[in-house]
């Protein structure tokens, strides 16, 4: 009955007094990964058996990076005791089962088994249970599996889809009020300023930019007590270019200009360059550019900008050509007015565009 206690005591003494291994085989550091046993009791028991062996908590591989020979101690609880694993830096693994004893201190039981295991390993008295073992805190973390994408159910198209609403073409009506000045270009005299006046123009603009319209205006000038009046009727066609708030209307057309002259006493005194017959109208054609800025006002748009018109006209009476109004002087006939020939009109436009019908 006394043999078992004496035998256990002799084992404990052997563990405490086991000769130390050569430095070349000595495990220099222990990394402890302990569960299922009181840490303080285990540390005290391990300090008693391995007093000169440094220990660190497991979980930080960098803490043992500069040490060649270290051991990883893994303890986990079982139903009848504990599992003990010692994994060395070179990948060798040693595994033990520590049985629980009634009344035995778990910390001492595990520390005793570990110290005996380390002594045997350092004396090269044991064959490793496994090779190339990776310690738990150095295992690569496996990425979490990505969730499988939810399959999209096919959407059945409507049997009778309604066509998208389309913008109906619309026509715009424009009314232009223009103040203008007329300049006679090139011979014969008189050249230069030929009169000033105003003009009213009505235009229609199609969605593609086609512009059609007509205008009516009048201008006049007084020289040496004589007054010239010119009425102008015109029809034109062209294109209206729009880019954002910019608009450029380019047109070409034909014009007819009835005219009259009143003398100081209210009588008419008319002569042409070719004969003495009265002249009543000139006929011609023109090209015109009207750039401007559009100001949006909802259903209507306002455009403000200049106008340049280059025109040419002739009379059909007296053999045709340019009509001139002459005054008799001591030195002979003197030209007061000229009608026709090459002329330039400059003006300032104010145009209001309305949309006709639904947009």
C-alpha positions, 0 to 999 in steps of 0.5 A, spaced: 500 500 500 505 504 500 509 503 494 504 508 489 506 514 493 513 513 494 513 511 486 510 518 485 514 522 489 520 519 486 517 521 479 516 528 482 524 528 485 526 526 478 522 531 474 525 537 479 532 534 479 533 532 471 539 534 469 539 540 464 540 538 456 546 541 452 544 548 450 544 546 443 538 542 444 534 547 449 528 550 448 529 557 449 522 560 450 515 557 451 509 560 448 503 558 452 496 557 449 492 554 456 484 553 457 481 549 462 485 550 467 487 556 472 492 560 469 495 562 476 496 555 479 499 552 472 504 558 472 506 557 479 507 549 478 511 550 471 515 555 475 517 550 480 519 545 475 522 550 469 524 556 473 529 558 468 525 557 462 522 564 459 514 564 458 510 568 454 502 568 452 501 565 445 498 569 440 503 574 437 508 570 433 512 576 432 514 576 440 518 569 438 521 572 431 528 572 434 529 565 437 531 559 433 528 554 438 521 555 442 516 551 443 508 552 443 504 549 449 497 547 447 492 545 453 485 544 452 480 540 457 477 533 455 471 530 459 476 525 463 482 530 463 486 535 458 490 534 452 497 537 451 501 538 445 508 541 445 509 544 438 517 546 436 519 551 432 522 546 426 515 543 426 515 537 430 509 535 434 508 531 441 501 530 444 500 527 451 493 526 454 493 528 462 488 524 466 484 527 471 485 524 478 481 525 484 484 530 489 489 532 484 491 539 482 490 540 475 495 545 474 501 541 477 498 535 473 499 538 467 506 542 469 509 535 471 507 532 464 509 538 460 516 538 464 517 531 463 515 531 456 520 537 455 526 534 458 525 527 454 525 532 447 531 535 449 535 529 451 532 526 444 529 520 447 522 521 444 520 520 436 515 526 434 508 524 433 507 529 427 512 533 423 511 540 419 506 542 424 503 549 424 502 552 430 495 555 431 497 563 431 501 562 425 495 559 421 493 563 415 486 566 416 481 563 411 477 568 408 470 568 409 466 565 403 462 570 399 455 569 399 452 566 393 449 571 388 442 571 388 439 569 381 435 574 378 429 572 376 427 574 368 422 580 367 417 578 362 416 584 358 409 587 357 405 584 352 403 590 349 408 596 351 405 603 350 410 607 346 414 612 349 411 619 348 414 623 343 415 631 342 410 633 337 413 638 332 411 645 333 411 651 329 413 658 332 411 665 330 415 671 330 414 678 330 420 683 329 420 690 330 426 693 327 430 700 327 434 701 321 439 706 318 440 705 310 447 707 307 448 707 299 454 704 297 459 705 291 457 710 285 453 714 283 452 720 288 450 721 293 453 715 297 453 715 304 447 715 309 441 715 305 435 715 311 433 712 317 426 708 319 423 702 322 420 696 319 415 690 322 417 683 320 412 677 321 416 670 320 414 663 321 419 658 324 418 650 322 422 645 327 427 644 322 429 651 322 426 653 316 424 660 316 419 664 312 416 671 312 415 678 310 416 685 312 413 692 311 417 698 313 419 705 311 424 710 311 425 717 309 431 723 309 430 731 308 436 735 304 435 742 302 428 742 303 426 736 299 424 730 303 424 723 300 419 717 303 421 710 301 416 704 303 419 697 303 415 691 302 419 684 302 418 677 302 424 672 304 426 665 306 432 662 310 434 658 316 434 659 323 440 656 327 439 655 335 445 653 339 442 654 347 441 661 348 444 663 341 440 664 335 442 666 328 437 667 322 439 668 315 435 669 310 434 672 302 429 675 299 426 680 294 423 687 295 419 692 292 420 700 294 415 705 292 417 712 293 416 719 293 419 726 294 416 733 296 419 739 295 419 745 299 412 747 296 409 740 297 410 739 289 413 733 286 420 734 282 422 728 280 427 726 274 432 720 273 439 720 270 436 718 263 430 722 262 425 727 266 419 722 267 417 720 274 419 714 278 415 711 283 418 704 285 425 700 285 425 693 285 431 688 288 433 683 292 437 682 299 441 677 303 440 678 311 443 676 317 440 677 324 444 674 330 441 675 337 440 672 344 434 668 346 431 670 353 426 664 355 419 666 358 415 660 358 411 659 352 414 665 348 421 667 347 425 674 346 430 675 342 435 681 341 440 683 337 443 686 330 441 686 323 445 687 317 442 687 310 446 687 303 441 689 298 441 691 290 435 695 287 434 698 280 428 702 277 424 699 271 422 705 268 426 710 264 430 704 261 432 701 268 438 703 272 439 707 279 434 712 280 436 719 282 432 725 284 436 732 282 435 739 283 436 744 278 442 749 280 446 755 277 451 750 276 446 745 273 443 739 276 445 737 283 443 730 286 439 730 292 437 723 293 439 716 290 434 710 290 437 703 288 444 700 287 448 697 292 445 699 299 447 696 306 442 696 312 444 696 319 439 695 324 437 693 331 431 687 332 427 686 338 423 679 336 418 675 340 417 668 338 410 664 340 409 657 339 403 655 335 399 649 338 402 644 343 409 642 344 
